[in-house]
Amino acid sequence: MTIFTKGPWEFGVRADGSLWLSIGDPRTGRHYQADLHCSEADARLIVASPKIYEALQEAKVQVEIDRKS
C-alpha cells in the first residue's frame, strides 16, 4: 500500500509566476510548504490526487461487489 500525505493540499501562483504547494493545515496539525517546479496543470493534478485516489478506491470496491453478483 502506498502511503502519502492526505492533505488538504493547496497550490498558488505568486506574482512572479512561480508556484507553491501547501500540504496540511497549520491550525490543526502539521503543515509543509514548498516551491513547485511544474506547470499549473500539473499543480492542479497534484492537489486533486487525494480525491482521485479516494474515488479510485471507491470504484475498486464497487467493481468487486459487481463481480460477486
ZIJOBEL-V191616 format. One record per pair of residues at least 24 apart in sequence whose ideal C-beta (glycine too) atoms are under 6 Angstrom apart, sorted by the first residue. I is the first residue (numbers start at 1). GAP is how many residues later the second one is. D is the distance in Angstrom with one decimal. If there is no record, write none. Layout:
i | gap | d
I | GAP | D
I | GAP | D
//
This chain:
i | gap | d
6 | 44 | 5.4
7 | 43 | 4.7
9 | 38 | 4.5
11 | 32 | 4.2
11 | 36 | 5.3
19 | 24 | 5.3
//
